[in-house]
């Protein structure tokens, strides 16, 4: 949609001499208010789920004893990208020194592991944070399944499961705060 902005002749006549006058009519393009703005995906921007996954992996590195058990439970269905799946597989065998032995040719994994290793210090990861992070990934995966389900009975069952999982996440958050 284009709006036409007209400048009054009186305003133009009163324009200071010696300065350039604006054109009598100027067109300004404006997007329609109901038109959504679509931005191209930037590889630097992460979804909420990707941020949750990376935070969890970083906490696993910071607290390897607790992290090892979590990594053992992380299944590919809980993760949003092949890179994150590869990172989990790598960390399962290299949690004590995550960067040691990484193939230099695998720049993507190298960069991810390096950023994860720098993210948290052991003292900044609260007791129970890893468990809560794992539950949040389970919840995100369950919500994905709910959104893709067309069968009403299946959707009802998944929503009941979601309610139970939300309660577990809330309880984990409360326990974490209490510590």
N, C-alpha and C positions, 0 to 999 in steps of 0.2 A: 504494500500500500504506500502510496506517495502522497504527501501533503504539500500543498502549494502555500507558501508564505508570501503574502503581498506586503510591500512596503508602501506606506501612504506617501502621496506626492508632497504633502505638507511637511512631512518629516524630511524628505529629500531636499525640499527648498530651504529648510532650516539647517541643513548639513553645513558644517564649517567649511569655508572656502579654503582652498589649498590642500584639502584632503580628498582622497578618492572616495566616491560615493558607492554604496552597495548597489548591486543590480536591482532594478525595479521589482523583479520577481525572482525568487530563489527557490529551487526545489530541494527539499530535504527528504531523503528516504528514511522511512521508519518501519520497522517490522510490525506487523499486526500483533496486538497484544496476546492473541490466542496462539500465535505461532511459537512453538517451543524452540529454544536455541539448542542446537546439537553441536557439541564440541568434539573434535576428533580425539580418540583415545591416545593418551600420552603414556609411553612406557614408564615414565617416572611417577605416575599416579597409581596408587594401589587402592583396591576396593577395601571396604571395612573387613571383609572376611580375610583377605590377604594380609592385612595389618594384624589381625588376630592370630593368624597362623604364624607369622614371623615373630610376633611378641612371644608366643608360646615356645617356639624353637629357641629363641634367644634366652628365655628363662631356663630351658633345659640345659643349655650350655653353661649358664651361670651356676646352676645347681645340678651337677651331673648325677648325683645319687638319686635325687627325686626325678630328674629328667629322664634317666635311663628307663625307668618303669613306664613313663608316659610315652616315650618314643616306641616302646614295644607294643603299645596299644593303638598307636596312630595308624590307621588303615588308609589306603589311597582314596577311598570313598569320602573320607572326612576332609580331604585337601582339595584346593581349587585349581591347582596347576601341576603340570608334569615337573616343573622346576622344584616346587615344594616337595613333591614326592621324592625326587632325587636327593634333595637336601636331607630329608628324614632318613632315607636309606644310608646316606653317607654318615650322618651323625650317629646312627646306631653303632657303628664300628669305630668311630673317631671322636667320641664325646669329650674325652680328656684333653685332646689337642686337635680341635676341629680342622685347622688349616694344614696340618702335617699330612703330606702325601697327596694333596689335591693335584690333579693333572693341570698343569699350566694352560693347556689347550682348552680346557673347559672354563672359559672366562665367566660365563653366566653363573655357574655353581660357585666358582671361586669368589666372585663379587658378593653373592648372597651370603655365603658362609662368613666372609670377612665382616660384612655389615652386621650379621647376627652376633658374632663374637664380641663386637665392640659395644653392643647395645646395653647390656646389663652387667652390673657387678653383683657378685653373690649376696652382698649385704642389702641390695636394693630389691631383691626378690623375696616377697613375703611368704611365710609358711602357708601353704595351701593355694598359692597363686597358680601353680602349674596345674593342679587338679581343676581349679575353676576354669582356667584357659581351655583345658581339654573338654570340659562339659560345654563350654560355649561353642567349640567346634562341632560337637555332636548336635547341639541345638541348631546351628546354621545348616548342617547337612539335612536334618529332619525337616526344617522349614523349606529347603529346596525340594524335598520329596513331596511335601504337602502342596506346594505351588504347582507341581507337575501332575498331581493326581486328579483324575476326572471322575472316578468312582466315589459316590457319596459315602458309602459304608467305609471304604478305605480311608477317605479323608477324615471321617469321624474318629476312626481308630487312631490315626496319626495325630490328630489334634488332642486326643486324650493322652497319648504318649508325650506330646509336646508339653501339655500342662504339668505332667509329672516331672519332666526334665527341667522346665522353668523353675519349679519348686526346688529341685536339687541345686540349680545354679544359684538361686536366692539364698539357700541354706549355706552353700560354699562361700558366698560373698559375706554373709553375716559372720560365719566362723572366722574368715580371714580378718575381718574388721575387729573381732573380739580378741584376736591374738596380739 
